[in-house]
Amino acid sequence: MRQQEDKTGDPIAGDFLENLVAAMRRHGAGVFEFENEDTFLSVVLEAKSPDISLNTSPDTDDARSEAESDIFVKSPELGLFASAGKSIGDSVIRNDVIGFVCVGPLRLAIRAPTDGLITEELARDSTPIGYQEAVFRIRPVITS
């Protein structure tokens, strides 16, 4: 089966790289290499890189109750941050797209890891962000 080319004629543009990276993470593959007559592609991912982390920074006792349960949502790749229209105070549902990382023509979705409320935006639109850099803080909503 031949990979469909996008409008620019690039056979690896569009969703290809996003799907490849997702598949690599799903199967625990750290390295993918492809080569043919005129193309060489090498993708290397860090081993065991979580997309989220609990806030473990020391807080005062007063602020600790809610802030210690906050989750930092991290960028899945290095690139330019692009807003998805979400801002402080917005409610999100698990897997909502809350932002994007633009890497050349590729836009990787940044998804909410849990239901909650956005309490902090740590990246501004069109600014560079690093791999695993925190871009949002979400306060989880506990439902019974």
Residue pairs with C-beta under 8 A, 6 or more apart in sequence:
3 11
3 12
3 16
4 11
5 11
5 13
6 13
6 14
6 105
8 105
10 105
11 39
12 39
12 41
13 105
13 106
14 105
14 106
17 43
17 103
17 106
18 106
18 107
18 108
18 109
20 32
20 43
21 43
21 45
21 76
21 77
21 108
23 29
24 30
24 32
24 43
24 45
25 45
29 45
30 44
30 45
30 46
30 47
31 42
31 43
31 44
31 45
32 41
32 42
32 43
33 40
33 41
33 42
33 43
34 40
34 41
34 42
35 41
46 131
46 132
49 131
49 132
50 74
51 73
51 74
51 76
51 113
52 71
52 72
52 73
52 74
52 113
53 71
53 72
53 74
54 68
54 69
54 70
54 71
55 67
55 68
55 69
55 70
55 71
55 72
55 137
59 67
59 68
66 139
69 139
69 140
70 119
70 137
70 138
70 139
70 140
71 113
71 114
71 116
71 137
71 138
71 139
71 140
72 122
72 134
72 136
72 137
73 98
73 110
73 112
73 113
73 134
73 135
73 136
73 137
73 138
74 132
74 133
74 134
74 135
75 81
75 101
75 110
75 123
75 129
75 130
75 131
75 132
75 133
75 134
75 135
76 101
76 108
76 110
76 131
77 101
77 103
77 108
77 131
78 101
78 103
78 128
78 129
78 130
78 131
79 101
79 102
79 103
79 108
79 128
79 129
80 101
80 102
80 103
80 126
80 127
80 128
80 129
81 99
81 100
81 101
81 102
81 123
81 124
81 125
81 126
81 127
81 128
81 129
81 135
82 99
82 100
82 101
82 102
82 107
82 125
82 126
83 99
83 100
83 125
84 97
84 98
84 99
84 100
84 109
84 110
86 92
86 96
86 98
86 99
86 118
86 136
87 118
87 121
88 118
88 119
88 120
88 121
89 117
89 118
90 117
90 118
91 115
91 116
91 117
91 118
91 141
92 98
92 112
92 115
92 116
92 117
92 118
92 138
93 112
93 115
94 111
94 112
94 113
94 114
94 115
95 111
95 112
96 111
96 112
97 109
97 110
97 111
98 110
98 111
98 112
98 118
98 136
99 109
99 110
99 123
99 135
99 136
100 107
100 108
100 109
100 110
101 107
101 108
101 110
101 129
102 108
110 135
110 136
112 138
113 138
114 138
114 140
114 141
115 140
115 141
115 143
116 138
116 139
116 140
116 141
117 138
117 139
117 141
118 136
118 137
118 138
119 137
119 138
119 139
120 136
120 137
121 135
121 136
122 133
122 134
122 135
122 136
122 137
123 129
123 133
123 135
123 136
129 135
